[in-house]
Each structure stands twice: as structure tokens, then as C-alpha cells.
Amino acid sequence: MVSALAYVLYTFSALLEQYGVVSLSFAFAAFSIGSGLLLLSAFWHTCREAVLHFYPGAIQDRLPPL
């Protein structure tokens, strides 16, 4: 995830610049992506549990328990 972070930051920053947020585009991109990664790491078990409920039982049986 960290290796792709530079590409995602650049792309999100370029997208914001295209829509007129020139001065704060990189800062806003870094803040929003960093916040998302921090929330995902803090609430990983809750997010995993919510997503795995949509998987069929055969796949759930092959994964570690919640």
C-alpha cells in the first residue's frame, strides 16, 4: 500500500487541480488519503467483518475466523 501511495497522491492531486483546487490540492489529497489509511488500520477488524458477510460460506470457511 505504501508503494502505491505516491501514485495515488499524485493522481488525486492532479484531479483536484483540474477542478480548480490549485493551492491546497496536494495537502487535501494527503490529508484525505492519510485519514482513510489511519481509519482502516484502526478499525481493520470491524471493516473486515462487515465485508466478509457478503462472501459466500465456501469462501468464508477458507479464511481465518473473525
N, C-alpha and C positions, 0 to 999 in steps of 0.2 A: 504494500500500500504506500509506503513511504517513497519508493522509487517513482511511482506514478504521480505523486503529489505535485511535483514541479510542472508536469504536463497539464494537470487539471487546473492548477492555479493560473498558468499562462492562458489556457483556453477560456476559463471563466472571466479572467481579467480582460481579455480581448473582447469577449461578448459584452461585458459591461461598458467598455469604451465605445463599442459600436452603437450602443443605445444612449450614449451621452453622459455617462458617469465617468468622466475622464480623470478627475483629480483623486478620487477615492477608490478607483476600480480595483487595484491590487490589494489595498488594505481591506476592503469589504470582502473580496474573494478569499483572502487568507483567513479572515475572521470567521466567515460562514463555514468554510471547509474545516478549519480547525475545531470549531464548536461542534460540528457534526461528528468528527472523529472522536472528540472527547466524550460526547454523549454516548456514542456507540461503544466505546471502551468501558464507560461507567455502567451502562445498562445492557451489557452484552447478553447476560442470561435471560433477561426479560425479552429482549428483541429476538433471541434465538427461539425461545419458547413460542412467541407469537407467530413466527414464520413457520416453524415446524408443524404447527397444527394444520397447515394447508397441504402438507405432504401425505401421500398415501401410506397406509400402515406398513406395506412391504419395505418402503424406504426408511420409515421411522425405526423399524426393527434393526436395520443395519447401522444406525447411528448411535453414538453414546447416549445414555439416558439423560433426561433433562434434570 
